């Protein structure tokens, strides 16, 4: 028998953005445990804004597990928060209600800033560094400094070793800003792995004395980019059938549901979606081929393939909950008939 370190990871009840939490349980197993072998585990919900002190018990229900590369015999255990009966999802549990479809593919582009001593990494103690321009996908000390690349490379290796479908990294437009990408077949899987990748990044930066800042516009109304979490999405129908008529109906549905999308695309998005810095206005829906200033960017490959493939919704921000984002995208897609005759009649 081997003693395994099980890191139970969950989302707390803070609003508008939940925080990641984690605690360790030691259990013996003959081999790396299966998900079915991992027990539910209680915790004090009154300390995470998920219960009152007079009735504080909540339950962690394991829903996905991965090797923990940073610990000997370690397991990353992603959990849903349940009520004391261990059957009813807690109101803060957005994973439990996500629309999921194995044929729906999502690629999330997670942008963020590294912060140290209350300032973006690489910023002077007062004022600003040289203007944006050379930092995007930059190389060299003046562009990326001494620590950031070490962290993102280490984070990449940890994610890959854990089995997370991490697809790449790059320095972003602003000084101290970076991005990683995660892809998943199935909205729930893609969202799970974004949350786990966030957890691993935040845990990693502890030893460097650096924080991860996910706020979508941490530098406020300045000439510095905000942070998004662009959602690249497709369904089996979009990839295999598609067509211009379906695409136009799909965009009409997204325009109609604009407010529903904005409501779950992350807090303070009015600060980021201004029509500047490669964003569309929060008040209007737009789409365009290769247009990074539109709500939805339509890749050339999509048009060239007879309107088949994936689309990129550029409105979700870096603090957004990927469970809610993916679910809303699928809800809107579901309103568009895939049968040509039905669509034309509508």
N, C-alpha and C positions, 0 to 999 in steps of 0.2 A: 504493500500500500504506500502511496505517495501523498504527502500533504501538499495540497494546491492552495495558492493564494487567489481567492476569487474576489475581484474588484467589482462590486455591484455599483452600477452607474445609472443615475436617473436625472430627470428634470424636475426642478422644484416648482413652487407655486408663485414665484415672483412675477409681476406684470409691469410693463407690457412684454418683458423678455425674461423667460426662465433662465436660471443658472444651472450649470451642470454640478452634480454632487456625486460623491463616491465614498464608499467605505468597504473594508476588507473583511472577508469571512474565510477562515481556514477550515478546509474539509479534506478528508482522505478519500482517495479513489484509486482503483487499480491502474487506470490509464487516464489520459486527458478526458475530462467529463463531457458527456453529451448534454445537450440542452435539457433533456428530460430528467437528467440526474440532478440538476441544480435546484435546490429548494427555494421556496419563497422565503422572504426574510422581512421582518418588521423593522420599522424605524420611527423616530419621533417626528411626526409631521408638524408639530407645533413650532419646531425650529426651522422649518422650510416653507412656512406660510401655506401648509396643506392640511392643518388641523388646529383645533383649539387645545390649549393646555389641559383642559378638563377631560378631553377625549382625544388623546394625541396619537393613537396608533394608526399607522398606515402600513401597507404591505408592498414590498418590491417583488414583482413577478418577472423572472427572467424570460426574455423574448428573443435574444440573440447572444451568441458567445463567440469570442475570438481569442487566439493566443495573445498573451501580453509579453511582447518581446523584451520589455525592460525589467521583467521580474523572472527569476528562476521559478519554474512551475506556476507561472502566472496565467490567469484567465480574465479577460475583459468581459463582464457580464452586463449587457444592456438590459435595462428593466423598464417595465411600465409600472406606474404607481396605481395601486388598487385601494379600494376602501377596506375596512377591517374584515369584511366577509371574504376577501381575496378573490371575489368574482366580479364585483362592480367596479368599472374604471373610475378613478378619481376625476373630478371635473377638470383638473389641470392636464389630464392625460390625453393629449391630442393624437397620439399614435393610434389609440384604440379606435378612433373614428375615421381614419384616413381611408380614402378610396384607393384601392390597390388593384393592379392589373399587371400580370407578368409580361404582357405585351406592351406595356407603357414603359418607355425608356426615358430616364432622366439623367442629365449631366449637370451638376451644380458647380458653379465657379465661385468659390469662397474667397472674397477679398477681405483684408484686415490690415490694421496698422500694428507694428511693434511700438510699445511705449516704454519709456524709462524716465523716472523722476518727473512724471506728469507731462512729458513732451514726446512727440514722435521720435523714434530712434534716428539719430543723425541730425536732428534739429539743434541749432545753437541754443544756449540758455535763454536768450532773448531774441525776438525777431524771427526771421525765416532764412532758410538756406536759399541757394540759387533757385530760380523758377523751374517749374516742371518742364520736362523736355527730355533730358538724358536719362532719367531714372527708369522709365519703362523698359523692361527686359535688359536693364543696364548691367554693366560689368565694370569692376574697378572700385578702388577704395572711395573715391569721391562720390560715386553713385550709390553704392550699397554698404559701405562701411566695412567693419571687421567681424561683426557677430552674426548679422542677419542671415547670410548665406549658410553659415555653419548650422544655424537652427533649422532652416527650411530643408536643408539636405538631410539632417538627422531625422526630422519629422517625416520626410518622405520614406526613408529607410524603415522607420518604425511602423508606419502605416502598411507598407508592402509586406513586412514580416508578419504583421497581424492578419493579413489577408484582406485588408480593405482595398477596394478597387480604386486606388489613387491613380490619377492619370497624368499629373504633371504639376509643375510649379513655375512661377515667374515673378520677377520684381514688377511692381505695378507703377502707375503714372506718378504718384506722389512719393516724395522721399519717405522712407520708412514703411512703405505700403507694399504688401505682397499678396499673392494669390495661390491657392491650390485648387485642383479640380478632382471631383469624385463622380464616377458614373455607376449607375445601377440599372439592371433590368428588373422592373418592378418599382413602383414609387416608394413603397415602404422600405425596401432594401437600400435604395439610394439615400433616402432621408436618414435611415439608421446610421449609415456609414459617414455622412456629413457630421452628425452629432458625435460619433466616436472619434473622428479625425479632429474635431474641435477639442474634445477632451484631451486627446494625446498631445495636441499642440500646447494647450494651457498647462498641462502637467510638465511637459518638457521645459517650458520657459521658466519654470520655478528656479531651476538651478543656475539660470543666467541672470536672475534679478530683473527680468523683463516681463511686462504684461502684454496680453493680446487685447487690442481695442477693436471691438466689432461695431461700434456705433457707426451709422451710415454717413455721418458728416461731422467727424470729431473736431475739425478745424473751423466749423461754422461757415459763415458767409464770407469766404475768402476765395482766392483764385487757386484753390487746391482741390483736387478730386475727392469725392466721397467714395464710399465702399459699397459695392453691390454683391449680390449672390445670383448672378444671371442663371436662369433656368433653361437649359436646352432640353426640349421634349419632343417625343414622337409617340404615336401609337402604331400598332400593326397596320391599321388602315391607312394612316398617313404615309407609312413607308412603302406599302405594297400597292395601294390603289391611288389615293390622293386625287390629283387633278385640279385644274384652275377653278372650276365651279365650286368644288368642295372647299378649297382654300379660301375663296372669297366669302363663302358662308361662314366658315370658321372665324375669319377676321371680324365679320359682322357680329358674331356671337361674343367675341372678346370685347368688342366695343360696347355692346349692350351690358356686359357684366363688369365694366371698368371699376365701378365702386366696390364690388364684391372682391375683386382681386386686390385693389389697393388696401382694403381693410385687413388683409392677412399677409401683405408683402413686407411687413416690418415696420416698427415704430419710427416716427420722425422722418418719414420718407418725403414729406413736403420740403424738408431742408435739402434733400438730395435731388429729387425729381423737379428740377427748375428749368429744364430746357438748355442748361449749360453743362459743360464737362461731360459730354457724351451721354446725356440723359434726355428723355422726353419730359414734357410738362406733366405733372401729376393730374392735371385737370382735363387732359385730352388723351384719347387713344389714337395711336398711329402705327403704321407699319411701312417698311421699305426695304428694298433689296440692298443688302450690305450697309444699311443705315444704322449706325450706332447711336444716332440721336432720335431713333424711333422707339416706341414702346416695344415692338417686336421686330427684331432683325430677321430678314428673310435671306438665307444664304444663297449665293449664286447657284450652288450645287442643287438646291431645292428646285429652283426655277428650271434649270437646265435638265433636270430629271423629270420633267412634266409634272412639276409641283408635287413631288414625292420626297419624303425625307424628314428632316427635323427643323424646328423653328426655335428661335432664342427669345425668350421673354426677358427683357433687360430691366424690368421694374423691381423685381424682388431685391431687397437690400440685405446687407451683410449680417444684420441681426435677426433676419426673418427665420421663422420656424419652418424647416423644409417639409414637415408633415402637412402643415396647413397650406403651404404654397403648392405642393404637388397635388393635393386633394382638390384645391380650387381650380387648378388648370384642368384636371380630369372632369370636374363637374361641368365646366363650360364646354369642353369637347363633347361631353355626353349629350348636350342639347342639340347638336348638329346631326341631322339624319345622315346615315351613310348610304342609304338607298337613294339612287338618283331620282326616281319618280317621286318619292316622298319629299325629297328636298325641293324639287321643282314645284310641287303642289303647295309647299309651305311658303 
